[in-house]
Every structure is written in C-alpha cells, then in structure tokens.
C-alpha cells in the first residue's frame, strides 16, 4: 500500500515538489534582509502609536485616520452630511462608500489617542491572520506546503514598506486585504454565500475589491448565488439601513460624488504609483516629484488606462475560465493586485493587496533556476524599501537622472505587473513539468 501511495506521489510530481523545498535559500535570504528593513521602515514611517507615547510624543499624526474620525462626528451631527465636508478639511475628503462609516463609528467614539492605538493594533492582528489564512489556503487547497518556512514568510510580509505606510497613516487597506483573503478562503471551500459576504463587505469599505468579481464566474451555481447575494447586499441591505443612512446618500455617492472625484485634478507625487501617474510624469517637470502637485489628467491617458484595465480583466478572466481550478489562485492574486495599478491614486499603501501574489511567486520559484530566484529576491527587496521623506525627494530630484527616478518611484507598479505575468508563465510551466 505504501509503495502505491509513493508511486501516486511521483506520478503527479508531488515528491519532486516536496523535495525542492528542502533548500529554500532565497526565502531565508529575503527574511534575513527583511529583518533590518523592518526596523528601517519603523524609523522612516514613524514609530507605532504605543512607542510614540512611551517616548512622550502624544501629538500623534493621525493623517488618513483623522478623516475617518472627523467624518464620524459629522455623521453623528447629520447623516446626510457624509460627503458634504466643510472647506476647512481641505483635500482630506471621506471618499469611501456609505456603509463603510459603520466600520469607523467605534473608533470615532473612542477618545484620542486610544482610537488610533486600537486601530493600529487591530490592523497588525488582522495582517497576521491574513498571512496565516493565505498559507492555509495555499496548503489545504493547492498543496503548497510552507510548513517549514512559515516564520520566514511572516518576516518577509512584515518587512514590506506598504505595511508600515498603512499602519502609520491609519489607512484601511489592510482591512481590504483581510476581507479579500476571507473571500478566497470560503470560495475554495465552496461556501459561496460566506465568500460573497466578505466580498461585498470589501466593496462597501472601498471599491477596489470589485476587481475580484471574475473569480465568482467559475460555474452556474456560484454565479447564481453570487448574483442573488450581490442583489441582497447592494440593494436590500441599503433599504433596511435607510433609517440610518438615507438612500439619497447612495445616489449622491455613486452618481455625483464619484464622477466628480474622478474628474478632479489628482496628486502626481512619488507616492502615487498608478499607471495614470506614470504616464502623466512624462509631461510634468521633474522637480514636482518632491511635493504633492495636482494636475488635470489628460483625456487620452484616462482612455488608455481604462482600455488597458478592461483588457487586463478580460485576459485574466479568459485564462481563468479555460482552467478554473489550476488558475484560480493565480487569477485571485492577480485581480487583487491589479486595482492600485489602474486606479487614479495607486498609493504605495494600497499595494499591500499584492501580498498574496508575492507569497504565490515566492513559492513558484522554489524549483526554478537561480536567475529566477535572484530576480524575485531583488523585486521583493525593492518592495521592502520605504517611501523616502518628501523633503529628501525634493532635495535630490535635480541631481538624479529622470529615468532612475521613474524606475524607483514606480517600482511597486512595475513589480506587480511583472509578477502577474511571470506567475502565470511559471504556473503553466509547473503543470507541464508535472505532466511530463
């Protein structure tokens, strides 16, 4: 019986794959490099709230989190005032879907600075859980066994520069990552209703997770349940909650506020690593990199961006539809990572959504040639690097050649697109190797 099992393992190439994990030098190397980068990110992006307080600095920089808290106060005063923010708030508008306000209400009630401290602790916790769930999905559903490498994967994930930007700014992107991972977790277990719950919650928090919709088109049953669920969560639920959030708010957000926001001049700073910003910077003076300048986005850039986004979604859908099971993980990771590339403001912090793709690629190169592993090592190291302070950028923009600025400032965008393409290629090569 034992020999039959062993033959089966060899037939499908599982024994070969298992043995290839015995020398994961590139993962250990990345983890070793990641350790000092973890402390660099802590220093550059600012200490966590608890460390700031211990050092006597109670004047915390709330940044994006402050917008959430102020909006809760406006909402308490008048629910219809959710998007009519006073002029003194400047550019810091509340730009999230109406139901997202329920996530922030508890933190609006908590006193300062404990609301920010609590938010940061929760985000660190759910980031840890997200990594654990990703590894669990990879192992249980797709037979990717990281069991002897978990510590290194956690260390790599916690060394990413985008993680610290989210913690420092009090951003919502780690919550989106968590909800996205839960979406996949229940989808691979064929619990479509639960998966739809977290998928819908993600969209209500921020529109980015809507790019995951194609993974639900795998069979008639899943499509039917998903369409019914989306109707409930996006039409029935707002009706139920209309005494709290008037329906007029939804109409205003989707049909007036979002179009208005899209057509505004947008920040073209080095924090913005979207394709739109990349194209705009061929027309913007180099010295503006060190600031947060606003420019009207050219119509041809908007059209190009939209066309490329649609082509990307269709391409991923077609490749996924051909071989749903083998390509599901790749499709999910790719769709999750695409949203910041094609958004108007693809801030570095949003690229935390590329974490599942990064972990997938780390696994895929385990039995590749050294050159492939070196390329991935360099790619991940570039994603470790923190965003340089704006003052430092401004000081050196006149001395660093334009091409090097473009390569560095838009590294998240390049690397994400590169990993999506290479991951699919390696996925097909792996299937070919197993069959042979």
C-alpha positions in Angstrom: 0.0 0.0 0.0 2.8 2.3 0.9 4.5 1.8 -2.5 1.2 2.5 -4.3 1.0 5.9 -2.4 4.6 6.7 -3.2 4.0 5.8 -6.9 1.0 8.2 -6.9 3.0 11.0 -5.4 5.8 10.5 -8.1 3.2 10.3 -10.9 1.9 13.8 -10.1 5.3 15.2 -9.3 4.4 15.8 -5.7 7.5 14.1 -4.3 9.7 16.3 -6.6 8.0 19.4 -5.4 8.2 18.4 -1.8 11.9 17.8 -2.0 12.5 21.0 -3.8 11.5 22.9 -0.6 14.5 21.5 1.3 16.8 24.2 0.1 14.7 27.5 0.1 17.8 29.7 0.3 16.1 32.6 -1.4 13.3 32.7 1.1 15.7 32.6 4.0 17.9 35.3 2.4 14.9 37.5 1.9 13.9 37.0 5.5 17.4 37.9 6.7 17.5 41.0 4.5 13.9 41.8 5.7 14.9 42.0 9.4 16.9 45.2 9.2 14.5 46.6 6.6 11.7 46.1 9.2 13.5 48.5 11.6 14.3 50.9 8.7 10.6 51.0 7.9 9.7 51.6 11.5 12.0 54.5 11.7 11.2 56.1 8.3 7.4 55.7 8.5 7.2 56.8 12.2 7.0 54.7 15.3 3.8 52.8 16.1 1.5 54.7 18.4 2.5 52.9 21.6 6.2 53.7 21.0 5.4 57.3 20.3 3.5 57.6 23.6 6.3 55.9 25.6 8.7 58.5 24.2 6.4 61.3 25.4 5.1 62.3 22.0 1.3 62.4 22.5 0.8 64.7 19.5 0.1 61.8 17.2 0.0 62.2 13.4 -3.5 60.9 12.5 -3.2 61.5 8.8 -5.8 59.5 6.9 -7.3 58.1 10.1 -8.2 61.7 11.2 -10.5 61.9 8.1 -12.4 58.8 9.3 -12.8 60.2 12.8 -13.9 63.7 11.7 -16.4 62.1 9.3 -17.9 60.1 12.1 -18.5 63.3 14.1 -20.1 64.9 11.1 -22.3 61.8 10.5 -23.5 61.9 14.2 -24.5 65.5 13.7 -26.3 64.9 10.4 -26.3 61.6 8.5 -26.9 63.5 5.2 -23.6 65.3 5.7 -21.5 62.3 5.0 -19.9 63.7 1.8 -20.6 67.4 2.2 -17.3 68.0 4.1 -16.6 71.6 5.3 -13.9 73.5 3.4 -11.5 73.6 6.3 -10.8 69.9 5.8 -9.1 70.8 2.6 -8.3 67.9 0.4 -8.9 65.2 3.1 -12.3 64.1 2.0 -14.2 61.0 3.0 -14.2 59.1 -0.3 -15.4 55.7 0.8 -18.8 54.0 0.1 -21.6 55.0 2.6 -21.7 51.7 4.6 -18.0 52.0 5.4 -18.9 54.6 8.1 -20.1 51.7 10.3 -16.5 50.4 10.5 -15.3 53.8 11.8 -18.0 54.6 14.3 -16.5 52.7 17.2 -13.2 54.5 16.6 -15.0 57.8 16.4 -16.4 57.1 19.9 -13.1 56.1 21.5 -11.1 59.0 22.9 -7.8 60.2 21.4 -5.2 58.7 21.1 -6.7 55.3 22.1 -8.8 55.2 19.0 -5.7 55.3 16.8 -3.8 52.9 19.0 -6.7 50.4 18.9 -7.0 50.8 15.1 -3.3 50.1 14.7 -3.3 47.0 17.0 -6.3 45.6 15.2 -4.7 46.1 11.8 -1.5 44.4 12.9 -3.5 41.5 14.2 -5.6 41.0 11.1 -2.5 41.4 8.9 -1.0 38.4 10.8 -4.2 36.5 10.4 -4.3 37.3 6.7 -0.9 35.8 6.2 -1.9 32.7 8.2 -5.0 32.3 6.1 -3.1 32.7 2.8 -0.6 30.0 3.9 -3.5 27.8 5.0 -5.3 28.2 1.6 -2.1 27.5 -0.3 -1.5 24.3 1.7 -5.0 22.9 2.0 -6.4 23.6 -1.4 -3.5 24.0 -3.7 -0.9 21.7 -1.9 1.6 24.4 -1.5 3.4 23.4 1.7 5.2 26.2 3.5 5.2 24.4 6.9 8.9 24.6 7.5 9.1 28.2 6.2 6.2 29.9 7.9 8.4 32.0 10.1 10.4 33.4 7.1 7.2 34.2 5.2 5.9 36.2 8.2 9.1 38.0 8.4 9.1 38.9 4.7 5.5 40.0 4.9 6.1 42.3 7.9 9.1 43.8 6.1 7.1 45.3 3.2 7.2 49.0 3.1 3.5 49.3 2.3 2.6 47.6 5.6 4.2 50.4 7.6 2.6 53.1 5.5 -0.8 51.6 6.3 -0.1 51.5 10.0 1.5 54.9 10.1 -1.3 56.6 8.2 -4.1 54.6 9.8 -5.3 53.5 6.3 -8.0 50.9 5.5 -6.1 48.8 3.0 -5.1 46.0 5.5 -8.8 45.6 6.2 -9.4 45.2 2.5 -6.6 42.6 2.3 -8.2 40.7 5.2 -11.7 40.7 3.6 -10.2 39.7 0.2 -8.4 36.7 1.8 -11.5 35.6 3.6 -13.4 35.8 0.3 -10.9 33.3 -1.3 -10.8 31.2 1.9 -14.5 30.5 1.8 -14.7 30.3 -2.0 -12.2 27.5 -2.2 -14.2 25.7 0.4 -17.2 26.1 -1.9 -19.0 28.2 0.8 -20.1 30.8 -1.8 -22.6 32.6 0.4 -20.0 33.3 3.1 -17.5 34.2 0.4 -20.0 36.7 -1.0 -20.5 38.3 2.4 -16.8 39.2 2.7 -16.6 40.2 -1.0 -19.5 42.6 -0.5 -18.1 44.0 2.7 -14.8 44.7 0.9 -16.6 46.7 -1.8 -18.6 48.6 0.8 -15.3 49.5 2.6 -13.6 50.6 -0.7 -14.4 50.0 -4.3 -11.1 48.2 -5.1 -12.2 44.6 -4.2 -14.8 44.8 -7.0 -11.9 43.6 -9.3 -12.3 40.1 -7.7 -15.7 39.6 -9.3 -14.4 37.3 -12.2 -13.4 34.6 -9.7 -17.0 34.0 -8.9 -17.8 33.1 -12.6 -16.5 29.6 -12.3 -19.8 27.6 -12.6 -23.5 28.2 -12.9 -24.2 27.5 -9.2 -21.6 30.0 -8.0 -22.7 32.7 -10.5 -26.4 32.3 -9.4 -25.6 32.5 -5.7 -23.3 35.5 -6.3 -25.8 37.5 -8.3 -28.5 36.9 -5.7 -26.1 37.8 -2.8 -25.0 40.9 -4.5 -28.6 42.0 -5.0 -29.2 41.5 -1.3 -26.1 43.3 -0.1 -26.2 46.2 -2.5 -30.0 46.8 -2.8 -31.9 45.2 0.0 -29.3 46.0 2.8 -29.3 49.7 2.0 -33.1 49.7 2.1 -33.0 48.1 5.5 -30.4 50.6 6.8 -32.1 53.6 5.2 -33.4 54.9 8.5 -29.7 55.4 9.5 -28.2 56.2 6.1 -30.8 57.8 3.8 -31.0 56.3 0.3 -30.2 59.7 -1.2 -26.6 59.3 0.2 -26.1 56.3 -2.0 -27.4 58.0 -5.1 -25.2 61.0 -4.4 -22.1 58.9 -3.8 -22.3 56.8 -6.9 -23.8 59.2 -9.4 -22.4 62.6 -8.3 -19.5 62.3 -5.8 -17.5 59.5 -7.5 -17.7 61.1 -11.0 -16.8 64.4 -9.5 -13.8 62.9 -7.7 -12.6 61.0 -10.8 -12.6 64.2 -12.9 -10.7 66.3 -10.3 -7.0 67.2 -10.7 -5.1 64.5 -8.9 -1.9 64.2 -6.9 1.1 63.3 -9.1 3.5 62.6 -6.3 6.0 59.8 -5.9 3.5 58.1 -3.5 1.1 57.7 -6.4 2.3 54.6 -8.3 -0.7 54.2 -10.7 -0.3 53.8 -14.4 -2.1 57.2 -14.8 0.5 58.9 -12.7 3.3 57.1 -14.6 2.1 58.4 -17.9 1.5 61.9 -16.6 5.0 62.2 -15.3 6.4 62.3 -18.9 4.7 65.7 -19.1 5.4 67.0 -15.6 8.6 68.8 -14.5 11.0 66.6 -12.6 11.2 69.0 -9.6 7.5 68.4 -8.8 8.3 64.9 -7.5 9.2 66.2 -4.1 5.8 67.8 -3.5 2.1 66.8 -3.9 1.2 68.8 -7.0 -2.2 68.4 -8.6 -2.7 68.2 -12.3 -5.6 67.7 -14.7 -5.2 64.1 -16.1 -5.2 64.2 -19.9 -8.2 62.6 -21.6 -6.1 60.2 -23.7 -4.4 58.9 -20.5 -7.8 58.2 -18.9 -8.9 56.4 -22.1 -5.7 54.4 -22.3 -5.9 53.5 -18.7 -9.5 52.3 -19.0 -8.8 50.3 -22.1 -5.8 48.6 -20.6 -7.7 47.8 -17.4 -10.6 46.2 -19.3 -8.1 44.2 -21.4 -6.4 43.0 -18.3 -9.6 41.9 -16.7 -10.8 40.1 -19.8 -7.4 38.4 -20.3 -7.3 37.1 -16.7 -11.0 36.0 -17.0 -10.3 34.1 -20.2 -7.2 32.4 -18.8 -9.1 31.6 -15.6 -12.1 30.3 -17.4 -10.1 27.9 -19.5 -8.7 26.0 -16.5 -10.6 27.2 -13.4 -9.1 25.0 -10.8 -5.4 25.4 -11.7 -5.7 29.1 -12.4 -8.0 30.1 -9.6 -5.2 31.1 -7.2 -3.3 33.0 -9.9 -6.4 34.8 -11.0 -7.4 35.8 -7.5 -3.9 37.1 -6.6 -3.6 38.9 -9.9 -7.1 40.6 -9.6 -6.3 41.5 -6.0 -3.1 43.3 -7.1 -4.4 45.0 -10.2 -6.6 47.6 -8.6 -3.9 50.0 -7.4 -2.2 49.9 -10.8 -5.2 51.2 -12.7 -6.7 53.4 -10.1 -6.3 57.2 -10.2 -4.3 57.2 -7.0 -2.4 53.9 -6.6 -0.7 54.9 -3.4 2.1 52.6 -2.1 -0.1 51.7 0.8 -2.7 50.1 -1.5 -0.1 47.7 -2.9 -0.4 45.7 0.3 -3.1 44.0 -1.7 -0.3 42.4 -3.7 0.7 40.3 -0.7 -1.0 37.1 -1.8 0.7 37.4 -5.2 4.1 37.9 -3.6 3.7 34.8 -1.5 2.5 32.8 -4.5 5.5 33.9 -6.6 7.9 33.0 -3.7 6.5 29.5 -3.8 6.6 29.2 -7.6 10.4 30.0 -7.8 11.3 27.2 -5.3 12.5 24.8 -8.0 13.5 27.4 -10.7 16.9 28.3 -11.9 19.0 30.6 -9.7 18.5 33.6 -12.1 14.7 33.4 -11.5 15.2 33.4 -7.7 17.6 36.3 -7.9 15.1 38.4 -9.9 12.4 37.7 -7.3 14.8 38.5 -4.4 15.6 41.9 -6.0 11.9 42.5 -6.7 10.8 41.9 -3.1 13.8 43.9 -1.7 12.6 46.9 -3.8 9.1 46.4 -2.1 10.8 46.5 1.3 12.2 50.0 0.7 10.2 52.7 2.5 8.9 55.8 0.8 11.6 58.4 1.2 10.6 61.6 3.1 9.2 64.3 0.7 12.0 66.7 1.8 14.7 64.2 0.8 13.0 63.5 -2.6 12.8 67.3 -3.3 16.5 67.7 -2.4 17.7 65.1 -4.8 15.3 65.3 -7.8 17.5 67.8 -9.6 20.6 65.6 -9.3 19.2 62.1 -10.0 18.5 61.3 -13.7 14.9 61.2 -14.7 15.0 57.5 -15.8 16.3 56.4 -12.3 13.6 58.4 -10.6 10.9 56.8 -12.7 12.4 53.3 -12.0 12.4 53.9 -8.3 9.2 55.8 -7.7 7.1 53.4 -9.7 8.7 50.2 -8.5 5.5 48.8 -7.0 3.7 49.2 -10.3 6.4 47.5 -12.4 7.0 44.7 -9.9 3.2 43.9 -9.5 2.7 43.7 -13.3 5.8 41.7 -13.7 4.8 39.2 -11.0 1.3 38.8 -12.5 2.8 37.9 -15.9 5.6 35.7 -14.6 3.4 33.9 -12.1 1.1 32.8 -14.9 4.0 31.6 -17.0 5.5 29.7 -14.1 2.1 28.2 -13.3 1.9 26.8 -16.8 5.5 25.5 -16.7 4.8 23.8 -13.5 1.8 22.0 -14.8 3.8 20.9 -17.9 6.6 19.6 -15.7 4.2 17.6 -13.6 2.5 16.0 -16.6 5.9 15.1 -18.1 
